[in-house]
Amino acid sequence: MEELDDLKSIWKQQAGFEVKNEGELLQMMGKSSNTIISKLKRSVWFELIFTVACILVLGMYTTTIPHGALMWTILSLLVLLISYTLYYVKKIMLLNQYDSSTDNLKANLRHLLDRLDAYMKFYKRSYAILYPVFFVLGLLFGALESGFDRFIHKFENPLYTASFIILSIIFMVGVYTITNWYLKKLYGNHIEKLRTILDDLKD
């Protein structure tokens, strides 16, 4: 008897269900994509504000430290951060150009995803190159400050060399792991949702 009542309940729920037409489905998808775009914009604004804050803090910090390896390393980092602000501004402009209210939602979404994929590839490629570059720059500035002979002399100790290599590997693997997680959290998951909407539109 309970099973019959359950079936009746399910039937009543199904009886009131209305099949959405194509226009309504497109409108729903457009609203969903707009929600995801808003989240992506928040992510970019977060990075932009954080980057500007870092520029201000590091810029003030350089005025308090003497000339040396640390100062030159920070100045190099400042140049990089300033260039990245332009990247974030361009990405915000791209997201602002997206319009889901037009008839050709699929074409707009495909164009946006192509551009976002290009940005993400550039982002990941730049990090893959810049992390080792800044690591080497830090070593170079340190060697210049302490003197190359003294710097190289430290590596004559096998224990120091082994410790340096192990710690360097751990540091780089940790940095790349955190960066990949960070990019997926801020952008990757949202881009995948947009790609799912595009796949649904194709179907």
C-alpha positions in Angstrom: 0.0 0.0 0.0 2.8 2.4 0.9 4.5 1.6 -2.5 1.2 2.5 -4.3 1.0 5.8 -2.4 4.6 6.5 -3.4 3.8 5.9 -7.1 0.8 8.2 -6.9 2.9 10.9 -5.3 5.6 10.6 -8.1 2.9 10.7 -10.8 1.4 13.9 -9.3 4.8 15.5 -9.3 5.4 14.5 -13.0 1.9 15.6 -14.1 2.6 19.2 -13.2 5.9 19.3 -15.1 6.1 21.6 -18.1 8.6 20.9 -20.9 10.6 24.1 -21.5 10.8 25.3 -25.1 14.1 26.2 -26.9 13.9 29.9 -26.1 13.3 29.3 -22.4 16.2 26.8 -22.3 18.5 29.4 -24.0 17.5 32.0 -21.5 18.2 29.7 -18.6 21.6 28.8 -20.0 22.3 32.5 -20.6 21.5 33.3 -16.9 23.7 30.4 -15.8 26.6 31.6 -17.9 26.2 35.2 -16.6 26.5 33.8 -13.1 29.7 32.0 -13.9 31.1 35.1 -15.7 30.4 37.2 -12.6 32.4 34.7 -10.5 35.3 34.8 -13.0 35.2 38.6 -12.8 35.4 38.4 -9.0 38.4 36.1 -9.3 40.2 38.5 -11.6 39.4 41.5 -9.5 40.7 39.6 -6.4 44.0 39.0 -8.2 44.3 42.5 -9.5 43.6 44.1 -6.0 46.0 41.6 -4.4 48.7 42.4 -7.0 48.4 46.1 -6.5 48.5 45.7 -2.7 51.7 43.6 -3.1 53.2 46.3 -5.4 52.5 49.0 -2.7 53.9 46.9 0.2 57.0 45.7 -1.7 57.6 49.2 -3.0 57.5 50.7 0.5 59.7 47.8 1.8 62.4 48.5 -0.8 62.9 52.0 0.7 63.7 50.5 4.1 66.4 48.0 3.0 70.0 48.6 1.9 71.2 48.1 -1.6 71.9 44.4 -2.2 70.6 41.1 -3.4 67.3 41.3 -1.7 66.5 44.8 -3.0 67.4 43.9 -6.6 65.3 40.7 -6.4 62.3 42.7 -5.1 62.7 45.3 -7.8 62.7 42.6 -10.4 59.5 41.2 -8.9 57.9 44.6 -8.9 58.5 45.0 -12.6 56.8 41.6 -13.2 53.8 42.5 -10.9 53.3 45.8 -12.7 53.2 44.0 -16.1 50.7 41.5 -14.7 48.3 44.3 -13.8 47.9 44.9 -17.5 47.1 41.2 -18.0 44.4 41.3 -15.4 42.8 44.5 -16.9 42.7 42.9 -20.3 41.0 39.8 -18.9 38.4 41.9 -17.1 37.7 43.8 -20.4 37.3 40.4 -22.2 34.8 39.2 -19.6 32.9 42.5 -19.8 32.6 42.1 -23.6 30.7 38.8 -23.2 26.9 39.2 -23.8 24.6 36.3 -23.3 21.5 38.3 -24.3 22.2 38.1 -28.0 20.7 35.4 -30.2 23.9 33.7 -31.0 24.7 32.6 -27.4 26.7 29.6 -28.6 29.1 31.7 -30.8 29.7 34.2 -28.0 30.4 31.5 -25.5 32.8 29.7 -27.9 34.6 32.9 -28.6 34.9 33.7 -24.9 36.2 30.2 -24.0 38.8 30.3 -26.8 40.1 33.6 -25.4 40.0 32.3 -21.8 41.9 29.2 -22.8 44.5 31.3 -24.5 44.9 33.5 -21.4 45.2 30.4 -19.1 47.8 28.9 -21.3 49.8 32.1 -21.3 49.3 32.3 -17.5 50.6 28.8 -16.8 53.4 29.1 -19.3 54.6 32.4 -17.8 54.6 30.8 -14.3 56.5 27.8 -15.6 59.2 30.1 -17.0 59.2 32.8 -14.4 59.6 30.7 -11.2 62.9 29.2 -12.3 64.0 32.6 -13.7 63.4 34.4 -10.4 65.0 31.5 -8.4 68.2 31.9 -10.6 68.0 35.7 -10.3 67.9 35.4 -6.5 70.9 33.1 -6.5 72.8 35.4 -8.9 72.1 38.6 -6.8 73.2 36.6 -3.7 76.4 35.5 -5.4 77.1 39.1 -6.5 76.6 40.4 -3.0 78.7 37.8 -1.2 81.2 37.3 -4.0 81.3 34.4 -6.5 84.3 32.7 -4.9 82.7 32.6 -1.5 79.4 31.5 -3.1 80.9 28.7 -5.1 83.0 27.6 -2.1 79.9 26.7 -0.2 79.0 24.1 -2.8 82.3 22.3 -2.3 80.7 20.8 0.8 78.7 17.8 -0.4 76.2 18.0 2.5 75.5 21.7 1.7 75.1 20.9 -2.0 72.8 17.9 -1.4 70.7 20.0 1.1 70.5 22.9 -1.4 69.3 20.6 -4.2 66.7 18.8 -2.1 65.3 22.0 -0.6 65.2 23.7 -4.1 63.2 20.7 -5.5 60.8 20.7 -2.6 60.3 24.5 -2.9 59.7 24.4 -6.7 57.3 21.4 -6.5 55.4 23.1 -3.7 55.2 26.4 -5.6 53.9 24.7 -8.8 51.4 22.6 -6.8 50.0 25.6 -5.0 49.8 27.6 -8.2 47.9 24.8 -10.1 45.5 24.5 -7.2 45.1 28.3 -7.0 44.4 28.6 -10.8 41.9 25.7 -10.8 40.1 27.2 -7.8 39.9 30.7 -9.2 39.4 30.0 -12.9 39.6 26.3 -13.9 36.3 25.1 -12.3 34.3 28.1 -13.7 35.7 27.6 -17.2 34.8 23.9 -17.1 31.2 24.9 -16.2 31.1 27.3 -19.2 32.4 24.5 -21.4 29.6 22.2 -20.1 27.0 24.9 -21.1 28.6 25.1 -24.5 28.4 21.3 -24.9 24.8 21.4 -23.9 24.1 24.1 -26.6 25.8 21.9 -29.2 23.5 19.0 -28.3 
